[in-house]
Amino acid sequence: MAKAKNTDKLVVQNAAKTLLANIRFASVDDPIRTITVTSSIPNEGKSTVSINLAQAIATSGKSVLLVEADMRRRSLSDMLGVRSRGGLYAVLSEQISIDQAIVETGQKNFYFLDAEPHIPNPADIIVSHRFAKLVKALSAKFQYVIFDVPPVGTFIDAAEIASLTDGTLFVVREDFTKREEALNAIGQLKKSEKVKLIGTVMNYCETETSEYYYSYYTKDGKKVKKGSDDQGTSKKGIFTNRANV
């Protein structure tokens, strides 16, 4: 991923805020508060998208918990630079309480729940009643909860967790993910009536005039770039956050 200058970081932050706004627009009457972030294959940047979205939520004054739910390929702890005395497995096995496992990230309103390395049988844990109860308990403690989960094409974890949350964001890396891979992954998610796919986030995008940009797609497939006179229309269209986040 390219090193971002200060101006680029500002653009990324603004793109994340726009993504948050579109999530809120996606369901005004029934607010989306628990969010699954996934992709079709590894290395599409879903974890970085999760962090940027969580930071945008925290900056808006809302409390947010980011959960490491990719139990086989943990990355969030190193990316955030935080450590905890226990994670998901310790909480689910009642070794420690939720409050003891959750740690602060250093940013106001932004909290983190890790997953221990080498958790046995992650798939069995995710489909358990205890995990479903944990999702409800976390949503009662925080205004937003984001679950960073494995890619859809790798394990069943993504679809299972997505069925427990209010909405799912699907991350696609530009010029990296094959069309068939993305379509197959989305098709797997849509097999469950409980999964609500709220949008697609385009990641690792090309640059224009040395700056990142973002756009969204209307329901008829028309792309509307930042600064266009049409921006802000068709809030029901699939939003594509085009920023190197």
N, C-alpha and C positions, 0 to 999 in steps of 0.2 A: 504494500500500500504506500502510495506517495506520501512524503512528509508534507504536512500542511503548514503553511505560513499562518500568521495571525489572522490575515484577512480570510484565508481559506477556512480557518477554524470558526470564524464568525458565520460564514456561509453555511457550514455544516450545522452549527447550532440553530441557525434560522430554519434550515431544512427540517431538523428534528422537531422544532416547534410547530412547523407547518404540518408535519406528519401527525403530531399530537392533536392539532386542531381538526384534522380530517377524521381522526379516530372518534373524536367527540361528535362531529357532524354525522358520523355513520349511524348513530342510534341515539337521537336526542331524548326520546321518550323512555328508553331503557338503556341508561348509560353503560358503556363498556368499561369495566374496572379491572377485570382479570384478563390478561392478554398472553397468548402463546406466540412465540417468535420461532419460526422454523425456516427451512429451505429444502431444496430437493436433494442436494449433494453437499459434502463438506467443502470448506474454504470459500464460501460465498459471503462471509462477513456478517452472519446473523448475530453473533455475540456482540460485535461492535455496534450494530444497529440497536440491539437491546440496551446497551449501556447509554448510547446517545439519547434514546427515547426516555429512559429512566431519568437522565440528567435534565431533560426538557421538562418532565413532569415535576421534578423536585424544584426546579427554578420557578415554575408557575405557582409554587406555594403549597402543592399537594404532597402528601406523604406517599412514597413509593418503595416497594420491596422488589428487588431483583433476585430471582431464584435460579440457582444453578441446577437445571434439570437434565443436563446432558451428562449423565452419570458415567458414561464410558470415555468421554473426551472432555474433561474439565478444563476450562480456560479463564473463566471470569475472575477467579481469585487473583491470579497473576496479573490480569489486565487492570484490575482495580487496585491491586497492591494492598489487599487486606487479608487477614487470617482470622479464623474462628476456632473455638474450642471443640466444636462439633457441627454437624450438618444435618441433612435430611434423614439419614439413616438413624442417627442418634436420637432425633426427635421422634421418628416413627416407632422406634423400639423403646421409647420412653426412658432413655438414659439421661437425657437432659430436657429442659423445657424449651418451648419455642423462643421465649425471651432470652434464654441463655445462648441459643444458637445464632440468633440474629445479631449482626454487627453493623456499626455505622461505617460509612464509606469515607467520611471526611467532608462530604457535601451535605448541607442542611436538607432534611426531609428524605434523604436517599439512604436506604438500608439494603443489606445483602444477606442472603441465606445460602450457604455453600452446600456442596455434596461431598461426602468423603470419597477418597480414592478407593477403587477396588470393591465397590458395593456389590454384594452377591445378588444375582438375579434381579437386575433393575426392572425388567418387564413385569415380573410378578409383584414388585413393590408398587409400581404405578397403577396397576389394575386393582389394588387392594382397597378395602373400605377405609382403612386408616389414611391412605393418601388422599382420597376424596374428602375426608373430614378435615385433613390438613389444609387443603385448598380453601375450604369454607372458613376455617379458623383464621387463615392469613388474610382473606378478603374482609374479615370483620375487624382486623387490626389496622389495616392500611387502606388508603383511598384508592391506590392502584397496586396491582401485583403483576409482575412480568415474569413469565417462565421461559427461559432460554432452553430449548429442547433439541434433541438430535435431528438431523435431516430426515425427511419423510422416507426417502428411498433406502435408508439404512436399517432402521428399526421401527417397531410399531409404537414406540414411546410417544412420538409426536402426535399421532392421531388420538391416542388414548388421553393424553393431557389436554389436547385441544378440545376434546369432548367435555372436559370439566370446566373450561374457561368461557368467558363471555364472547371472545373473538380471537381470531388467529391472523397474524401477519405472515406473509410468505415472501421471503427474501430471494431475489434473483440477482446474480452477479452478471453484469453486462459483458458480452463477448467471452463468456466462460461457460455458462450453463447451456446445455443443448436444449432445443425446443422440446424434444421428446421427453427429456428428463423432467422438465418443468411441468409439462402437461400430465405426465403420468403421476407425479407427486400430488398435483392439485386434484387429480381424479381420485386418488386414494383418500385424500382428506374429505372429499365430497361424498364418499360412500357412507359416511356417518351423518345422520340427520342432526346429530347434536353438535357437529362442528360448524361454526359460523366463520367463514372466510371473509374478513372485512377489507382486505386490500393486499396489494403486492408492492413491495419496496424494491426499487431498482438500485443496485449497489455497485461501487467501483465504476462510476460513469466517466465518460469522456469529458474533456474540459473545453470551455469556450472562453477565449480571451484570458487565459491563465486563471480562470475561476471555475469553481464547481457550479453546477446548475441543477435545477430540479424541475419537474413538470408532472402533470397528471393526465390521465386519459379519461375522456368522457365516455358515456355508455355506448356511443356510436363509433368508438375507436379513435376519435380525434385527439391528437396530442396538443396540450396547451402548455406552453413554456412560461417560466417565470417572467413577469412583466407584460404578458399578453393582455389585450383588452378583454379577452374571454375568461381570464383567470377568476376563479371563485364561482363559476357556474357548474352545474351538474354535480352537486355534492354527492350524489349517489353513484357516480362513476367510480371505477377502480382507481384509487390514488397510487401513483408511483413516485416515490421519493427518490429523486435522482441526485444523490450527493455521495461523495466518497467517505461514507461514515462506517 
